[in-house]
Amino acid sequence: MKSLLSSRPVLWFLFLFNAAVAIAAGAAGHHLHIHGQTLHGSQQIMTCAGMGIVALGAAAGLLRRHPHPA
């Protein structure tokens, strides 16, 4: 599982997907209707923060320098 989560394509997916959801939830959470439910107040803030933290973690994994075998 560690090798899968540290692969660059998976990190790019995690970064882009979670960043997009964090931005969407932060900007228009009260307009997003999922099964008749919307995000309001603390739900909107926590969704935005949680997805943003995952996106930042994936970005840190992408920026980390991996040693190249000689």
trRosetta pair geometry for C-beta under 8 A, 3 or more apart (Angstrom, degrees):
i j d omega theta_ij theta_ji phi_ij phi_ji
1 4 5.6 -55 -152 36 36 113
1 5 6.3 27 156 -12 70 109
2 5 6.0 -60 -144 42 30 104
2 6 6.1 15 161 -9 66 115
3 6 6.1 -63 -139 45 28 102
3 7 6.8 47 155 -46 61 95
4 7 6.0 -42 -157 3 31 114
4 10 6.1 94 161 -47 67 165
5 10 6.0 -119 -129 119 31 143
5 11 7.7 84 171 -68 53 79
6 10 7.7 38 46 65 14 122
6 11 7.2 15 -156 -51 29 117
6 61 6.5 -138 -129 -166 65 124
7 10 4.8 78 68 13 91 107
7 11 6.9 -167 89 -8 43 90
8 11 5.6 -57 -142 39 33 111
8 12 6.2 36 159 -21 67 104
8 62 7.0 88 -135 -119 78 82
9 12 5.7 -53 -147 35 31 112
9 13 6.4 32 154 -18 64 104
10 13 5.6 -52 -149 36 33 112
10 14 6.3 33 153 -18 66 106
11 14 5.7 -53 -144 38 32 111
11 15 6.2 32 156 -20 65 107
11 58 4.9 162 -162 -165 72 89
11 61 4.8 -136 -127 99 133 121
11 62 5.0 167 137 -66 132 87
12 15 5.8 -56 -145 38 29 111
12 16 6.1 17 163 -10 66 111
12 58 7.7 173 -66 164 13 121
12 62 6.9 92 -73 -95 65 131
13 16 6.3 -62 -140 43 25 101
13 17 5.7 16 168 -11 65 117
14 17 6.3 -59 -133 43 21 104
14 18 5.8 6 173 -5 61 119
14 54 6.5 -110 177 154 102 100
14 55 7.2 -175 140 -105 74 49
14 57 7.9 -58 137 85 131 90
14 58 3.9 -175 100 -95 110 147
15 18 6.6 -70 -142 44 16 99
15 19 5.9 12 165 -16 60 117
15 55 5.4 89 -145 -153 52 72
15 58 3.9 -150 -64 108 78 125
15 59 5.3 108 -122 -63 122 72
15 62 6.4 -16 -46 -21 150 138
16 19 6.0 -59 -140 39 23 109
16 20 6.2 23 161 -19 62 110
17 20 5.9 -60 -151 36 26 109
17 21 6.4 19 156 -13 64 109
18 21 5.7 -53 -142 40 34 109
18 22 6.1 37 156 -22 66 106
18 51 4.6 -169 -167 -173 83 82
18 52 7.3 177 148 -76 99 20
18 54 4.4 -122 -148 92 161 108
18 55 3.9 -160 100 -63 108 87
18 58 6.8 137 36 9 132 137
19 22 5.7 -54 -145 36 30 112
19 23 6.3 28 157 -17 64 106
19 51 7.6 179 -73 144 19 98
19 52 7.3 69 -112 -115 56 58
19 55 4.1 120 -63 -140 76 148
20 23 5.9 -56 -147 38 29 108
20 24 6.2 26 156 -16 64 110
21 24 5.7 -55 -142 41 31 110
21 25 6.0 28 159 -17 66 109
21 47 7.7 -99 148 162 100 99
21 51 4.7 -117 93 -158 106 157
22 25 6.0 -56 -141 40 26 107
22 26 6.1 22 159 -16 62 112
22 47 7.7 -176 -114 133 57 70
22 48 5.1 93 -159 -154 73 59
22 49 7.8 127 -137 -40 109 11
22 51 3.9 -164 -67 97 88 109
22 52 4.1 120 -144 -62 153 76
22 55 6.0 -96 -1 -4 141 140
23 26 5.9 -60 -143 41 26 108
23 27 5.9 10 165 -7 66 116
24 27 6.3 -63 -134 45 23 99
24 28 6.1 -49 -170 50 62 96
24 29 7.5 111 131 -72 61 64
24 32 6.8 78 152 -67 104 139
25 28 7.8 -84 -116 63 12 55
25 29 4.5 43 -168 -85 57 106
25 32 7.2 -57 -103 13 59 150
25 39 6.1 4 -153 56 90 169
25 44 6.0 178 168 -155 88 69
25 47 4.4 -121 -175 112 154 116
25 48 4.6 -159 99 -73 109 77
25 51 6.6 118 22 27 139 141
26 29 6.6 39 -62 -30 11 111
26 44 7.2 123 -106 166 38 94
26 48 4.0 91 -69 -123 91 138
28 31 4.4 -49 -179 44 95 116
28 32 6.1 106 118 -36 88 90
29 32 5.8 -50 -146 22 35 112
29 38 7.2 117 146 174 66 81
29 39 3.6 -64 170 77 108 123
29 40 7.5 -179 119 -68 107 30
29 43 7.6 176 164 104 136 86
29 44 3.7 143 97 -127 160 109
29 47 6.7 140 -121 65 134 134
29 48 7.1 -89 -55 -49 137 107
30 38 5.4 55 -152 162 46 126
30 39 6.2 -102 -72 76 47 66
30 40 5.7 66 -104 -92 97 71
30 44 6.7 -31 -48 -79 77 145
31 38 7.3 77 -18 -139 6 122
32 38 6.3 137 72 -134 59 74
32 39 6.4 18 58 11 108 102
33 36 6.5 7 -172 -105 100 18
33 37 7.1 139 -154 62 57 35
33 38 5.8 -36 -94 -76 61 87
34 37 5.6 -36 71 62 75 89
34 38 7.9 136 22 -87 72 39
39 43 4.7 -143 -150 111 79 106
39 44 4.1 120 142 -80 110 79
39 47 5.9 -68 -132 16 148 147
40 43 6.0 47 53 42 48 112
40 44 6.1 -17 -145 -22 4 113
41 44 6.2 127 57 22 20 100
41 45 7.1 -46 150 -2 42 105
42 45 5.5 -54 -143 41 38 112
42 46 5.9 33 161 -17 71 108
43 46 6.1 -58 -141 41 25 105
43 47 6.2 27 158 -19 63 109
44 47 6.0 -55 -145 36 26 110
44 48 6.3 24 157 -16 62 110
45 48 5.9 -60 -149 39 27 110
45 49 6.1 23 156 -16 65 112
46 49 5.7 -54 -139 41 31 110
46 50 5.9 31 161 -20 66 109
47 50 6.0 -56 -141 38 25 108
47 51 6.3 15 164 -8 62 111
48 51 6.4 -63 -145 43 23 102
48 52 6.0 24 157 -21 61 116
49 52 5.6 -60 -144 39 26 114
49 53 6.4 30 158 -24 64 104
50 53 5.9 -52 -150 30 29 110
50 54 6.8 25 154 -13 62 104
51 54 5.8 -53 -151 37 36 111
51 55 6.3 38 150 -20 66 106
52 55 5.5 -54 -147 37 33 113
52 56 6.3 33 154 -19 66 104
53 56 5.7 -53 -147 37 31 110
53 57 6.4 34 152 -20 63 105
54 57 5.6 -53 -149 35 32 113
54 58 6.5 32 153 -17 65 104
55 58 5.8 -54 -149 37 32 110
55 59 6.3 34 151 -20 65 106
56 59 5.5 -52 -145 36 34 114
56 60 6.4 38 153 -22 65 102
57 60 5.6 -50 -149 33 32 113
57 61 6.6 34 151 -18 62 104
58 61 5.5 -53 -152 36 35 114
58 62 6.5 36 150 -20 66 103
59 62 5.6 -52 -149 35 35 112
59 63 6.3 24 156 -12 67 109
60 63 5.9 -61 -143 43 30 105
60 64 6.4 46 154 -40 64 99
61 64 5.7 -38 -146 12 31 117
